[in-house]
Amino acid sequence: MRITGARPNVVVVTATRAELATLAAGARMALDLMHRDPTAPAGPRAALARTLCDYEAAIGRLTKGEV
């Protein structure tokens, strides 16, 4: 895996599908735990949910050959 800075607040990640899938699986596990924890902060939980939704959409486009 390689991470480089593109511009302020933007990075470019070069990863294998397996590496990216592993990160997504960890994020899904974290989100599941956050949903079960009544004290989990709503802001980060919503941000993680949006990020996973964006990831799934991007993977879907890649699978369909749209990117």
N, C-alpha and C positions, 0 to 999 in steps of 0.2 A: 504494500500500500504506500502511496505517495500523496502528500498534501502540500500544495504550493499556494502562495498568496497571489490572487489575481488583481485585486484592488482593495481598498479599505473595506473591511467587513465582508469580503467575498473570498472564498477559497475554491480551489479546484482539487478534487479528490480523484486519484487514479487507483482503482481497486479491481480485483477479480470479482466475478459474480459471487463466488463463495464468500469472499470477505464482506461484500456489501450485504449479502443475505444474512450473514452472521450479525452485523450491526443492526439490521432491521429486526431480526428475531429478538435481540436484546432490548430494542426499543419497544417492541410489542409486549414483552414480559414486563417492562417497567410501567407501561401504560396500564396493563391489566392490574398490577399492584396498586397503582394510583387510583384506579376506579374503585378498588375495594377498600381504600383507606379514606375514611371520612375527613381526616385532617390534611389530606394532600391538597396543596394549593391549586386552585382552579386555573390560574393563568398558565403555569407550566404544563399542566395536564392538557389544556386546550391546544397549546403550542405543539406539544408532542403528537397529539391526535391529528392536527393539521399537517404536520410534517410527514407522518406515516401515510396519510391520505394522498399527499403530493407524490410520495415515493411510489405508492401502488399505481397511481395514474401514469407516472413516468415509466415504470416497468411495463405496464400494459401497452403503452405506445411503442416501446422498444420491441416487445414481443410481436406486435402487429406490423413491425417494420416502418412505423411512421416517423422514426427519428433517424 
